[in-house]
Amino acid sequence: MKTLTPITALTLATALALSAPLAAAEPDDHFIIRDCEQSREDLAGAIREYAENEEDWIFLAEFDLAGGDITALKVCYLPLGPDILDAGLHVGAMMPCGHIGLYEEDGGTKLSMLHPKFMTTLQPHPSLERAVERAEPAFEALLDHVLGGP
């Protein structure tokens, strides 16, 4: 039977530790997380309805992830498109969209949305700064509407 040398054991332990998920990691400021009173289904319906009925919005997708534990939604605020594309056609992959996940945790519904400022983290550019400034109030209005805010 082979035994591990101390160096091999340390290397293996380090590799395992680095590959383990960071379960204790806290959400950073690139996510908007809200507690919700509605069910995932009701909340998804309210987001869809808002995006379909507001002139500057479109609803692109709703689908399940993680075996149905997450309801993923994609909605886009169209007025941001020109500012985003002004930073270069390659950033068109970011689109003027909100990426939303709905899930249950601790007996309640949670909403997690990628904060629009992720764009300036990925690609610093003055036009993307403008897009974020315009996106924040638009997405806050969506969240306030569907969550019953002010």
ROMARKE-364787 format. One record per atom (N, C-alpha, C): atom name; x, y, z; residue number from 1. Coordinates in Angstrom, 1 decimal. Example, Ala and Ser with C-alpha at 12.3 -4.5 7.8 and 13.67 -1.06 7.14 Angstrom:
<nodes>
("N" (13.2 -5.7 7.8) 1)
("CA" (12.3 -4.5 7.8) 1)
("C" (13.2 -3.3 7.8) 1)
("N" (12.8 -2.2 7.1) 2)
("CA" (13.7 -1.1 7.1) 2)
("C" (12.9 0.0 7.9) 2)
</nodes>
This chain:
<nodes>
("N" (0.8 -1.2 0.0) 1)
("CA" (0.0 0.0 0.0) 1)
("C" (0.9 1.2 0.0) 1)
("N" (0.5 2.2 -0.9) 2)
("CA" (1.3 3.5 -1.0) 2)
("C" (0.8 4.4 0.1) 2)
("N" (1.7 5.2 0.6) 3)
("CA" (1.4 6.3 1.5) 3)
("C" (1.7 7.6 0.9) 3)
("N" (1.0 8.6 1.3) 4)
("CA" (1.2 9.9 0.8) 4)
("C" (2.4 10.6 1.5) 4)
("N" (3.2 11.3 0.8) 5)
("CA" (4.3 12.1 1.4) 5)
("C" (3.6 13.3 2.0) 5)
("N" (4.2 14.0 3.0) 6)
("CA" (3.6 15.2 3.5) 6)
("C" (3.3 16.3 2.4) 6)
("N" (4.2 16.4 1.5) 7)
("CA" (4.0 17.4 0.4) 7)
("C" (2.8 17.0 -0.5) 7)
("N" (2.7 15.7 -0.8) 8)
("CA" (1.6 15.3 -1.7) 8)
("C" (0.3 15.4 -0.9) 8)
("N" (0.3 15.1 0.4) 9)
("CA" (-0.9 15.3 1.2) 9)
("C" (-1.3 16.8 1.3) 9)
("N" (-0.4 17.7 1.4) 10)
("CA" (-0.6 19.1 1.5) 10)
("C" (-1.2 19.6 0.2) 10)
("N" (-0.6 19.1 -0.9) 11)
("CA" (-1.0 19.5 -2.3) 11)
("C" (-2.4 19.1 -2.5) 11)
("N" (-2.7 17.9 -2.2) 12)
("CA" (-4.1 17.3 -2.3) 12)
("C" (-5.1 18.1 -1.5) 12)
("N" (-4.8 18.3 -0.2) 13)
("CA" (-5.7 19.1 0.7) 13)
("C" (-5.9 20.5 0.1) 13)
("N" (-4.9 21.1 -0.4) 14)
("CA" (-5.0 22.5 -0.9) 14)
("C" (-5.9 22.4 -2.2) 14)
("N" (-5.7 21.5 -3.0) 15)
("CA" (-6.5 21.4 -4.2) 15)
("C" (-8.0 21.1 -3.9) 15)
("N" (-8.3 20.3 -2.9) 16)
("CA" (-9.6 20.0 -2.5) 16)
("C" (-10.3 21.3 -1.9) 16)
("N" (-9.5 22.0 -1.1) 17)
("CA" (-10.0 23.2 -0.4) 17)
("C" (-10.4 24.3 -1.5) 17)
("N" (-9.5 24.4 -2.5) 18)
("CA" (-9.7 25.4 -3.5) 18)
("C" (-10.9 25.1 -4.4) 18)
("N" (-11.2 23.8 -4.6) 19)
("CA" (-12.2 23.4 -5.5) 19)
("C" (-13.6 23.3 -4.8) 19)
("N" (-13.6 23.4 -3.4) 20)
("CA" (-14.9 23.3 -2.7) 20)
("C" (-15.7 24.6 -2.9) 20)
("N" (-17.0 24.5 -2.9) 21)
("CA" (-17.8 25.7 -3.1) 21)
("C" (-17.7 26.6 -1.9) 21)
("N" (-17.8 27.9 -2.1) 22)
("CA" (-17.8 28.9 -1.0) 22)
("C" (-19.1 29.1 -0.5) 22)
("N" (-19.6 28.1 0.3) 23)
("CA" (-20.9 28.2 0.9) 23)
("C" (-21.2 29.4 1.8) 23)
("N" (-20.2 29.9 2.4) 24)
("CA" (-20.4 31.0 3.3) 24)
("C" (-20.3 32.4 2.6) 24)
("N" (-20.0 32.4 1.3) 25)
("CA" (-19.8 33.6 0.6) 25)
("C" (-21.1 34.5 0.7) 25)
("N" (-21.0 35.8 0.9) 26)
("CA" (-22.1 36.7 1.0) 26)
("C" (-22.3 37.3 -0.4) 26)
("N" (-23.6 37.6 -0.7) 27)
("CA" (-23.8 38.3 -2.0) 27)
("C" (-23.0 39.7 -2.0) 27)
("N" (-22.5 40.1 -3.1) 28)
("CA" (-21.8 41.3 -3.2) 28)
("C" (-22.8 42.4 -3.7) 28)
("N" (-22.2 43.6 -4.0) 29)
("CA" (-23.0 44.7 -4.4) 29)
("C" (-23.4 44.6 -5.9) 29)
("N" (-23.1 43.5 -6.6) 30)
("CA" (-23.5 43.3 -7.9) 30)
("C" (-24.9 42.6 -8.0) 30)
("N" (-25.5 42.3 -6.9) 31)
("CA" (-26.8 41.7 -6.8) 31)
("C" (-27.8 42.5 -6.0) 31)
("N" (-29.0 42.6 -6.5) 32)
("CA" (-30.1 43.2 -5.7) 32)
("C" (-30.9 42.0 -5.2) 32)
("N" (-31.0 41.9 -3.9) 33)
("CA" (-31.8 40.7 -3.3) 33)
("C" (-32.9 41.3 -2.5) 33)
("N" (-34.1 40.8 -2.7) 34)
("CA" (-35.3 41.3 -2.0) 34)
("C" (-36.1 40.1 -1.4) 34)
("N" (-36.6 40.3 -0.2) 35)
("CA" (-37.6 39.3 0.3) 35)
("C" (-38.9 39.7 -0.3) 35)
("N" (-39.7 38.7 -0.6) 36)
("CA" (-41.0 38.9 -1.3) 36)
("C" (-42.1 38.1 -0.6) 36)
("N" (-43.3 38.8 -0.6) 37)
("CA" (-44.4 38.1 0.0) 37)
("C" (-45.1 37.2 -0.9) 37)
("N" (-45.0 37.4 -2.2) 38)
("CA" (-45.7 36.6 -3.2) 38)
("C" (-45.0 35.3 -3.4) 38)
("N" (-45.7 34.4 -4.0) 39)
("CA" (-45.1 33.1 -4.4) 39)
("C" (-44.3 33.3 -5.6) 39)
("N" (-43.4 32.4 -6.0) 40)
("CA" (-42.6 32.5 -7.2) 40)
("C" (-43.4 32.7 -8.4) 40)
("N" (-44.5 31.9 -8.5) 41)
("CA" (-45.4 31.9 -9.6) 41)
("C" (-46.1 33.3 -9.8) 41)
("N" (-46.6 33.8 -8.7) 42)
("CA" (-47.2 35.1 -8.7) 42)
("C" (-46.3 36.2 -9.1) 42)
("N" (-45.1 36.1 -8.5) 43)
("CA" (-44.1 37.2 -8.7) 43)
("C" (-43.6 37.1 -10.2) 43)
("N" (-43.4 35.9 -10.7) 44)
("CA" (-43.0 35.8 -12.1) 44)
("C" (-44.0 36.3 -13.0) 44)
("N" (-45.3 36.1 -12.7) 45)
("CA" (-46.4 36.6 -13.5) 45)
("C" (-46.5 38.1 -13.5) 45)
("N" (-46.2 38.7 -12.3) 46)
("CA" (-46.2 40.2 -12.2) 46)
("C" (-45.1 40.8 -12.9) 46)
("N" (-43.9 40.2 -12.9) 47)
("CA" (-42.8 40.7 -13.7) 47)
("C" (-43.1 40.6 -15.2) 47)
("N" (-43.6 39.5 -15.6) 48)
("CA" (-43.9 39.3 -17.0) 48)
("C" (-45.0 40.4 -17.5) 48)
("N" (-46.0 40.5 -16.7) 49)
("CA" (-47.1 41.5 -17.0) 49)
("C" (-46.5 42.9 -17.1) 49)
("N" (-45.7 43.3 -16.1) 50)
("CA" (-45.1 44.6 -16.1) 50)
("C" (-44.3 44.9 -17.4) 50)
("N" (-43.4 43.9 -17.8) 51)
("CA" (-42.6 44.1 -18.9) 51)
("C" (-43.4 44.1 -20.2) 51)
("N" (-44.4 43.3 -20.3) 52)
("CA" (-45.2 43.2 -21.5) 52)
("C" (-46.1 44.4 -21.7) 52)
("N" (-46.5 45.1 -20.6) 53)
("CA" (-47.4 46.3 -20.7) 53)
("C" (-46.7 47.6 -20.6) 53)
("N" (-45.5 47.7 -20.3) 54)
("CA" (-44.7 49.0 -20.3) 54)
("C" (-44.1 49.2 -21.7) 54)
("N" (-44.2 50.4 -22.2) 55)
("CA" (-43.8 50.6 -23.6) 55)
("C" (-42.3 50.4 -23.8) 55)
("N" (-41.4 50.8 -22.8) 56)
("CA" (-40.0 50.7 -23.0) 56)
("C" (-39.4 49.3 -22.6) 56)
("N" (-40.3 48.4 -22.2) 57)
("CA" (-39.8 47.1 -21.7) 57)
("C" (-40.2 45.9 -22.7) 57)
("N" (-39.4 44.9 -22.6) 58)
("CA" (-39.9 43.6 -23.3) 58)
("C" (-39.6 42.5 -22.3) 58)
("N" (-40.4 41.4 -22.4) 59)
("CA" (-40.2 40.2 -21.7) 59)
("C" (-39.6 39.2 -22.6) 59)
("N" (-38.4 38.7 -22.3) 60)
("CA" (-37.8 37.7 -23.2) 60)
("C" (-37.9 36.3 -22.8) 60)
("N" (-37.8 36.0 -21.5) 61)
("CA" (-37.8 34.5 -21.2) 61)
("C" (-38.2 34.3 -19.7) 61)
("N" (-38.7 33.1 -19.5) 62)
("CA" (-38.9 32.5 -18.2) 62)
("C" (-38.7 31.0 -18.3) 62)
("N" (-37.8 30.6 -17.4) 63)
("CA" (-37.5 29.1 -17.4) 63)
("C" (-37.0 28.7 -16.0) 63)
("N" (-37.0 27.4 -15.8) 64)
("CA" (-36.6 26.8 -14.5) 64)
("C" (-35.1 26.5 -14.6) 64)
("N" (-34.5 26.6 -13.4) 65)
("CA" (-33.1 26.2 -13.3) 65)
("C" (-33.0 25.3 -12.0) 65)
("N" (-31.9 24.6 -11.8) 66)
("CA" (-31.6 23.9 -10.6) 66)
("C" (-32.8 22.9 -10.3) 66)
("N" (-33.2 22.2 -11.3) 67)
("CA" (-34.3 21.2 -11.1) 67)
("C" (-35.6 21.9 -10.7) 67)
("N" (-35.8 23.1 -11.0) 68)
("CA" (-37.1 23.8 -10.7) 68)
("C" (-37.0 24.6 -9.4) 68)
("N" (-35.8 24.6 -8.8) 69)
("CA" (-35.7 25.4 -7.5) 69)
("C" (-35.6 26.9 -7.8) 69)
("N" (-35.2 27.3 -9.0) 70)
("CA" (-35.1 28.7 -9.4) 70)
("C" (-36.0 29.0 -10.6) 70)
("N" (-36.7 30.0 -10.5) 71)
("CA" (-37.4 30.5 -11.7) 71)
("C" (-36.6 31.7 -12.2) 71)
("N" (-36.0 31.5 -13.4) 72)
("CA" (-35.2 32.6 -14.0) 72)
("C" (-36.0 33.4 -15.0) 72)
("N" (-35.8 34.7 -15.0) 73)
("CA" (-36.6 35.6 -15.9) 73)
("C" (-35.6 36.5 -16.5) 73)
("N" (-35.9 36.9 -17.8) 74)
("CA" (-35.1 37.9 -18.5) 74)
("C" (-36.0 39.0 -19.0) 74)
("N" (-35.8 40.2 -18.6) 75)
("CA" (-36.6 41.4 -19.1) 75)
("C" (-35.6 42.4 -19.5) 75)
("N" (-36.0 43.2 -20.5) 76)
("CA" (-35.1 44.2 -21.1) 76)
("C" (-35.7 45.6 -21.1) 76)
("N" (-34.9 46.6 -20.7) 77)
("CA" (-35.3 48.0 -20.7) 77)
("C" (-34.6 48.6 -22.0) 77)
("N" (-35.4 48.7 -23.0) 78)
("CA" (-34.9 49.1 -24.3) 78)
("C" (-34.2 50.4 -24.4) 78)
("N" (-34.5 51.5 -23.7) 79)
("CA" (-33.8 52.7 -23.9) 79)
("C" (-32.3 52.7 -23.5) 79)
("N" (-31.8 51.6 -22.9) 80)
("CA" (-30.4 51.5 -22.6) 80)
("C" (-29.6 51.0 -23.8) 80)
("N" (-30.2 50.4 -24.8) 81)
("CA" (-29.5 49.9 -25.9) 81)
("C" (-28.5 50.7 -26.6) 81)
("N" (-28.8 52.0 -26.9) 82)
("CA" (-27.8 52.8 -27.6) 82)
("C" (-26.6 53.1 -26.7) 82)
("N" (-26.8 53.3 -25.4) 83)
("CA" (-25.6 53.6 -24.5) 83)
("C" (-24.7 52.3 -24.4) 83)
("N" (-25.4 51.2 -24.4) 84)
("CA" (-24.6 49.9 -24.3) 84)
("C" (-23.8 49.7 -25.5) 84)
("N" (-24.4 49.8 -26.7) 85)
("CA" (-23.7 49.6 -27.9) 85)
("C" (-22.7 50.6 -28.2) 85)
("N" (-22.8 51.8 -27.7) 86)
("CA" (-21.8 52.9 -27.9) 86)
("C" (-20.5 52.4 -27.3) 86)
("N" (-20.5 51.5 -26.4) 87)
("CA" (-19.2 51.0 -25.8) 87)
("C" (-18.6 50.0 -26.7) 87)
("N" (-19.2 49.6 -27.8) 88)
("CA" (-18.7 48.6 -28.7) 88)
("C" (-19.6 47.5 -28.9) 88)
("N" (-19.6 47.0 -30.2) 89)
("CA" (-20.6 45.9 -30.5) 89)
("C" (-20.4 44.7 -29.7) 89)
("N" (-19.1 44.5 -29.2) 90)
("CA" (-18.9 43.3 -28.4) 90)
("C" (-19.6 43.3 -27.1) 90)
("N" (-20.0 44.4 -26.6) 91)
("CA" (-20.7 44.5 -25.3) 91)
("C" (-22.2 44.3 -25.5) 91)
("N" (-22.6 44.1 -26.8) 92)
("CA" (-24.0 43.8 -27.1) 92)
("C" (-24.5 42.5 -26.4) 92)
("N" (-23.6 41.7 -26.0) 93)
("CA" (-23.9 40.4 -25.4) 93)
("C" (-24.5 40.7 -24.0) 93)
("N" (-24.3 41.9 -23.4) 94)
("CA" (-24.8 42.2 -22.1) 94)
("C" (-26.3 42.7 -22.3) 94)
("N" (-26.7 43.2 -23.5) 95)
("CA" (-28.0 43.6 -23.7) 95)
("C" (-28.5 44.5 -22.6) 95)
("N" (-29.6 45.3 -22.9) 96)
("CA" (-30.1 46.2 -21.8) 96)
("C" (-31.1 45.4 -21.0) 96)
("N" (-30.7 44.3 -20.4) 97)
("CA" (-31.6 43.4 -19.7) 97)
("C" (-31.4 43.2 -18.3) 97)
("N" (-32.4 42.8 -17.6) 98)
("CA" (-32.3 42.4 -16.2) 98)
("C" (-32.4 40.9 -16.1) 98)
("N" (-31.5 40.3 -15.4) 99)
("CA" (-31.5 38.9 -15.2) 99)
("C" (-31.9 38.6 -13.8) 99)
("N" (-33.1 37.9 -13.6) 100)
("CA" (-33.8 37.8 -12.3) 100)
("C" (-33.9 36.3 -12.0) 100)
("N" (-33.6 36.0 -10.7) 101)
("CA" (-33.9 34.7 -10.2) 101)
("C" (-34.8 34.7 -9.0) 101)
("N" (-35.8 33.8 -9.0) 102)
("CA" (-36.8 33.7 -7.9) 102)
("C" (-36.6 32.4 -7.3) 102)
("N" (-36.5 32.3 -6.0) 103)
("CA" (-36.3 31.1 -5.3) 103)
("C" (-36.9 31.1 -3.9) 103)
("N" (-37.0 30.0 -3.2) 104)
("CA" (-37.5 29.9 -1.9) 104)
("C" (-36.3 29.7 -0.9) 104)
("N" (-36.3 30.4 0.2) 105)
("CA" (-35.3 30.3 1.2) 105)
("C" (-35.9 30.6 2.5) 105)
("N" (-35.6 29.8 3.5) 106)
("CA" (-36.1 30.0 4.9) 106)
("C" (-37.6 30.3 4.9) 106)
("N" (-38.4 29.5 4.1) 107)
("CA" (-39.8 29.6 4.1) 107)
("C" (-40.4 30.8 3.4) 107)
("N" (-39.6 31.6 2.7) 108)
("CA" (-40.1 32.7 1.9) 108)
("C" (-39.5 32.8 0.5) 108)
("N" (-40.1 33.7 -0.3) 109)
("CA" (-39.7 33.8 -1.6) 109)
("C" (-38.6 34.9 -1.7) 109)
("N" (-37.5 34.7 -2.4) 110)
("CA" (-36.5 35.7 -2.6) 110)
("C" (-36.4 36.0 -4.1) 110)
("N" (-36.0 37.3 -4.3) 111)
("CA" (-35.7 37.8 -5.7) 111)
("C" (-34.3 38.2 -5.7) 111)
("N" (-33.6 37.7 -6.7) 112)
("CA" (-32.2 38.1 -6.9) 112)
("C" (-32.1 38.6 -8.3) 112)
("N" (-31.5 39.8 -8.4) 113)
("CA" (-31.3 40.4 -9.8) 113)
("C" (-29.9 40.9 -9.9) 113)
("N" (-29.3 40.6 -11.0) 114)
("CA" (-28.0 41.2 -11.3) 114)
("C" (-28.1 42.7 -11.4) 114)
("N" (-27.3 43.4 -10.6) 115)
("CA" (-27.3 44.9 -10.6) 115)
("C" (-26.8 45.4 -11.9) 115)
("N" (-27.4 46.4 -12.5) 116)
("CA" (-26.9 46.9 -13.8) 116)
("C" (-25.4 47.3 -13.8) 116)
("N" (-24.9 47.7 -12.6) 117)
("CA" (-23.5 48.1 -12.6) 117)
("C" (-22.5 47.0 -12.9) 117)
("N" (-23.0 45.8 -13.1) 118)
("CA" (-22.0 44.7 -13.5) 118)
("C" (-21.4 45.1 -14.8) 118)
("N" (-22.2 45.8 -15.6) 119)
("CA" (-21.7 46.2 -17.0) 119)
("C" (-20.4 47.0 -16.9) 119)
("N" (-20.3 47.9 -16.0) 120)
("CA" (-19.1 48.8 -15.8) 120)
("C" (-18.0 48.0 -15.2) 120)
("N" (-18.3 47.0 -14.5) 121)
("CA" (-17.2 46.1 -13.9) 121)
("C" (-16.6 45.3 -15.0) 121)
("N" (-17.4 44.8 -15.9) 122)
("CA" (-16.9 44.0 -17.0) 122)
("C" (-16.2 44.9 -18.1) 122)
("N" (-16.8 46.1 -18.3) 123)
("CA" (-16.3 46.9 -19.4) 123)
("C" (-16.4 48.4 -19.0) 123)
("N" (-15.4 48.9 -18.4) 124)
("CA" (-15.4 50.4 -18.0) 124)
("C" (-15.5 51.2 -19.3) 124)
("N" (-16.6 52.1 -19.3) 125)
("CA" (-16.8 52.9 -20.5) 125)
("C" (-17.8 54.0 -20.0) 125)
("N" (-17.6 55.3 -20.5) 126)
("CA" (-18.5 56.3 -20.1) 126)
("C" (-20.0 56.1 -20.5) 126)
("N" (-20.2 55.5 -21.7) 127)
("CA" (-21.6 55.2 -22.1) 127)
("C" (-22.2 54.2 -21.2) 127)
("N" (-21.4 53.2 -20.7) 128)
("CA" (-22.0 52.2 -19.8) 128)
("C" (-22.3 52.8 -18.5) 128)
("N" (-21.5 53.8 -18.0) 129)
("CA" (-21.9 54.6 -16.8) 129)
("C" (-23.2 55.2 -17.0) 129)
("N" (-23.5 55.9 -18.1) 130)
("CA" (-24.8 56.5 -18.4) 130)
("C" (-25.9 55.4 -18.4) 130)
("N" (-25.6 54.3 -19.0) 131)
("CA" (-26.6 53.2 -19.0) 131)
("C" (-27.0 52.8 -17.6) 131)
("N" (-26.0 52.7 -16.7) 132)
("CA" (-26.3 52.3 -15.4) 132)
("C" (-27.1 53.3 -14.6) 132)
("N" (-26.8 54.6 -14.9) 133)
("CA" (-27.5 55.7 -14.2) 133)
("C" (-29.0 55.7 -14.7) 133)
("N" (-29.2 55.3 -15.9) 134)
("CA" (-30.6 55.3 -16.4) 134)
("C" (-31.3 54.0 -16.0) 134)
("N" (-30.5 52.9 -15.9) 135)
("CA" (-31.1 51.6 -15.6) 135)
("C" (-31.5 51.5 -14.1) 135)
("N" (-30.8 52.1 -13.2) 136)
("CA" (-31.1 51.9 -11.8) 136)
("C" (-32.5 52.4 -11.5) 136)
("N" (-33.0 53.6 -11.9) 137)
("CA" (-34.3 54.0 -11.5) 137)
("C" (-35.4 53.1 -12.3) 137)
("N" (-35.1 52.7 -13.5) 138)
("CA" (-36.0 51.9 -14.3) 138)
("C" (-36.2 50.6 -13.6) 138)
("N" (-35.2 49.9 -13.2) 139)
("CA" (-35.3 48.6 -12.6) 139)
("C" (-35.9 48.7 -11.2) 139)
("N" (-35.6 49.8 -10.5) 140)
("CA" (-36.2 50.0 -9.2) 140)
("C" (-37.7 50.2 -9.3) 140)
("N" (-38.1 50.9 -10.3) 141)
("CA" (-39.5 51.1 -10.6) 141)
("C" (-40.2 49.8 -10.8) 141)
("N" (-39.6 48.9 -11.6) 142)
("CA" (-40.1 47.6 -11.9) 142)
("C" (-40.3 46.8 -10.6) 142)
("N" (-39.2 46.8 -9.7) 143)
("CA" (-39.2 46.1 -8.5) 143)
("C" (-40.3 46.6 -7.5) 143)
("N" (-40.3 48.0 -7.4) 144)
("CA" (-41.3 48.6 -6.6) 144)
("C" (-42.7 48.2 -7.0) 144)
("N" (-43.0 48.2 -8.3) 145)
("CA" (-44.3 47.9 -8.8) 145)
("C" (-44.7 46.4 -8.5) 145)
("N" (-43.8 45.5 -8.8) 146)
("CA" (-44.1 44.1 -8.6) 146)
("C" (-44.1 43.6 -7.1) 146)
("N" (-43.3 44.3 -6.3) 147)
("CA" (-43.2 44.0 -4.9) 147)
("C" (-44.1 44.8 -4.0) 147)
("N" (-44.8 45.8 -4.6) 148)
("CA" (-45.7 46.6 -3.8) 148)
("C" (-44.9 47.7 -3.0) 148)
("N" (-43.9 48.2 -3.6) 149)
("CA" (-43.1 49.2 -2.9) 149)
("C" (-43.7 50.6 -2.9) 149)
("N" (-43.0 51.6 -2.6) 150)
("CA" (-43.5 53.0 -2.5) 150)
("C" (-44.1 53.6 -3.7) 150)
</nodes>
